[in-house]
Amino acid sequence: MSAMNRKHALAVVAGLLAMMISTVAKPAEYQIAIANMKFGSPPATLHVGDVIVWHNDDIFRHTATARDGSFDIDLPAKSQGKMTIERAGPVKFYCRFHPTMTGELNAQP
């Protein structure tokens, strides 16, 4: 391979790598509020690595607890807690203190 062809090949590879790096999605941050004894709607689109900030705007203590045990966020009144989505798929959650409060997250890879 000539020096010119090598330079061209390296330039192509460098360009492809730059495009791949720039198209990788950065983690997003989403808010889920708890008010009036209800969880707010979870985001329609979630990906592994995204962050959820749970806001307890209620006067009661709540939790955001996964039925499969993958997370358990304690949320005293007027507080917030963060978590990072660690795996793809659906995860049902509820409040340990108020089991009729439920929701579901569904993360994509």
N, C-alpha and C positions, 0 to 999 in steps of 0.2 A: 504494500500500500504506500503510495507516495505521501510526502509530507503534506501536500495540499489536501489530499483525500482524508488523511488523519485529522487535520484541523477541521475540515467540514464535518466529519463524523462526530468529533468531540463537540462541535457547536450544536449539532442536532441533538445529541444526548443531553447536553446542558439545557437546551431549550425544552425538551420533553420533561426533564426533571423539574424545571421551574414551573411548568404548567401543572404537573401533578401536585406539587407542593401547594400551589396557589388555589387549587380546586378542592383541597381537603377542607371540609367544613369545620369551623371553629365551634367549640361547645357554646350552646345558647343558655341563657338563664331565664327561667319562667317563674311566675308568681302564682301560688294557689292560696287564696284567702279562705279563712274559716270565719263565718259570721252567721248569727241566728241559728246556731246548732246545725250548720250545713257546710260541707266542703264546696268551694267554688269549682267550676268546671276545670278539669285538667287540660293541658294543651293537646290539641289534636295531633300534633306532630312532635314526637320526642325521639332523641337518638342517644345511644350509649355515649356517656361523657357529658351530656347536658346536666345543668344544675337546676334543682327546684328549690325555691325559697317558700317555705310554708309560713303564712302570717296568721296568727290566731288573733283576730279582731274581736273575739267574743269575751264575755266576762267570766267564762268558765274555762277550766283547764281541759285541754284536749290532747290527743296524740294522732299522729299519722303513722299507722302500724300496718305493715304488709302482712297479709294472711300467710305468706310463705316464709315469713321471718327474715326477709332480706333487708328490711329497715324498720326502725321504731323511733320516731321523732317525738320527744316530749315537748309539749307546747303549753306552758302556763299562760294564763290570761294576758292578753296584750303583748305577746312575745312572738319571736320568729325563730325558725331553724332551717338549716340548709342540708341538702343531700345531693349526691351525684348519682346519676343513673349508671349502674354498673353492668347491666346485662339487658339483652334484647328480649322482647316478648311482653305479654300482658302480666300485670301484677295487680291484684285486688288489694285494697287497703280499707281500713276502718279506724274508728276511734275506740281505744280500749275502755274509756269511761262511758261512752255513748255508742254502743255497738250498732245502732241503726244508722249512724253516720257512716256512709260507705262511698267508695269511688274506685276507679280503675285507671292505672297508667298503662300505656302501651308503647313501648320503645322499639325503634328500629335499630338495626346495627349501625 
